[in-house]
Amino acid sequence: MDDVLEDTKIDDAAGTEEELFFNRIAEQERKMYAIALSYLRSEADALEAVQEASCRAWIKRRKLKHPEAMSSWLIRIVINCCMDELRRRKRSFPTDRIEEREAGEMQSNERIDLERAFERMKPKYRHAVMLKYYQGMTAAEIARVLHKPEGTIKTWLREGLKKLKHEL
């Protein structure tokens, strides 16, 4: 009987931990989705990236040493999921690009040019610029997410904007 009670306590504790963890993820879900959408440009892909990031976060939850850093930790995981998807897209046949070209008349030329310029940027610059201008994050917040000094982020922002200006 004691074994049954002990197993029940363990199950309750595990359920509570999972519930708390996913409640904290739910608080960040909108931001995670917005970041994924800015990288992947597709609602379905962005939702999938958020789901994948949530699963990865649950699996790696023990590696999070400071719970107060959970927001930046989750953003980093979302960015990694997006980058994995973008790399996968490069390896596969781009049939969806044909459809995009057909629908291209509906988009402005400036937006297309901007997206192409982002694709040609180094990832470090792209990450910094997207987080700053698409998500409104400060240099200090971006530094926490990317695990880099704030000065480095400011340099990446400056260089990223310079590259965008040159491309456009």
C-alpha positions in Angstrom: 0.0 0.0 0.0 2.9 2.4 0.8 4.4 1.7 -2.6 1.1 2.7 -4.3 0.9 6.0 -2.3 4.6 6.7 -3.1 4.0 6.1 -6.8 1.0 8.4 -6.7 3.0 11.2 -5.1 5.7 10.8 -7.8 3.1 11.0 -10.5 1.5 14.1 -8.9 4.9 15.8 -8.6 5.7 15.0 -12.2 2.3 16.2 -13.4 2.8 19.4 -11.4 6.2 20.0 -12.8 5.0 19.5 -16.3 2.0 21.7 -15.7 4.1 24.5 -14.3 6.7 24.2 -17.1 4.1 24.4 -19.9 2.3 27.3 -18.1 5.5 29.2 -18.3 5.9 28.3 -22.0 2.3 29.5 -22.6 3.2 32.9 -21.2 5.9 33.2 -23.9 4.0 31.6 -26.7 3.0 34.8 -28.6 6.6 36.0 -28.6 7.9 32.6 -29.7 5.4 32.6 -32.5 6.2 36.1 -33.6 9.9 35.2 -33.8 9.3 32.0 -35.7 7.0 33.8 -38.1 9.7 36.5 -38.8 12.2 33.7 -39.7 10.0 31.3 -41.5 7.4 33.6 -43.2 4.7 30.9 -42.9 2.0 30.6 -40.1 2.0 26.8 -40.3 5.8 26.6 -40.2 5.9 29.1 -37.3 3.4 27.1 -35.3 5.3 23.9 -35.9 8.6 25.6 -34.8 6.9 26.8 -31.6 5.7 23.3 -30.9 9.1 21.8 -31.7 10.8 24.4 -29.4 8.4 23.6 -26.6 9.2 19.9 -26.9 13.0 20.6 -27.0 12.6 22.9 -24.0 10.8 20.1 -22.0 13.5 17.6 -22.9 16.3 19.9 -22.0 14.6 21.6 -19.0 17.2 20.3 -16.6 19.9 22.3 -18.4 18.2 25.6 -17.5 20.3 26.7 -14.5 18.5 30.0 -13.9 14.7 29.9 -14.1 14.6 33.7 -14.5 16.4 33.3 -17.8 13.7 31.0 -19.2 12.4 33.7 -21.7 15.7 34.2 -23.4 16.4 30.4 -23.3 13.1 29.7 -25.1 13.8 32.4 -27.7 17.2 30.8 -28.4 15.5 27.4 -28.8 13.0 28.9 -31.2 15.7 30.5 -33.3 17.6 27.2 -33.4 14.4 25.4 -34.5 13.9 28.0 -37.2 17.5 27.7 -38.4 17.1 23.9 -38.6 14.0 24.3 -40.7 15.7 26.9 -43.0 18.7 24.5 -43.5 16.3 21.7 -44.2 14.5 23.8 -46.8 17.8 24.5 -48.6 18.4 20.8 -48.9 15.0 20.0 -50.4 13.5 20.8 -53.7 11.9 24.3 -53.4 8.4 23.6 -54.9 6.9 26.2 -52.6 9.1 28.8 -54.1 7.3 28.3 -57.4 4.0 29.1 -55.7 5.6 32.1 -54.0 6.7 33.5 -57.3 3.2 33.2 -58.7 1.8 35.0 -55.6 4.7 37.5 -55.8 2.5 40.0 -57.6 0.5 40.5 -54.5 3.6 41.4 -52.4 5.4 44.7 -52.8 8.8 44.7 -54.5 10.4 46.3 -51.4 9.3 43.4 -49.1 10.7 40.8 -51.6 13.9 42.8 -51.8 14.1 43.0 -48.0 13.5 39.2 -47.6 16.2 38.4 -50.2 18.6 40.8 -48.4 18.0 39.0 -45.1 18.6 35.6 -46.8 22.0 36.9 -48.0 23.1 38.2 -44.5 25.3 36.2 -42.1 23.1 34.5 -39.5 24.6 36.5 -36.6 23.6 39.8 -38.2 20.2 38.5 -39.3 19.5 37.3 -35.7 20.4 40.6 -34.2 18.5 42.7 -36.7 15.4 40.6 -36.6 15.2 40.5 -32.8 15.8 44.3 -32.7 13.5 45.5 -35.4 10.9 42.7 -35.7 10.6 42.0 -32.0 11.5 45.3 -30.5 14.1 43.8 -28.2 16.9 46.0 -26.7 20.6 45.2 -27.3 20.8 43.9 -23.7 17.9 41.5 -24.2 19.4 40.3 -27.5 22.8 39.8 -25.8 21.1 37.6 -23.2 19.3 35.5 -25.9 22.3 35.1 -28.0 24.8 34.7 -25.1 27.1 37.4 -26.4 28.4 40.7 -24.9 26.1 43.7 -25.5 28.9 45.5 -27.4 29.1 42.6 -29.8 25.4 42.8 -30.4 25.6 46.5 -31.1 28.4 45.9 -33.6 26.3 43.1 -35.3 23.3 45.5 -35.4 25.4 48.2 -37.0 27.0 45.8 -39.5 23.7 44.1 -40.3 22.1 47.5 -41.1 25.0 48.4 -43.2 24.7 45.2 -45.1 21.0 45.7 -45.6 21.5 49.2 -46.8 24.1 48.0 -49.3 21.8 45.1 -50.5 18.8 47.4 -50.9 
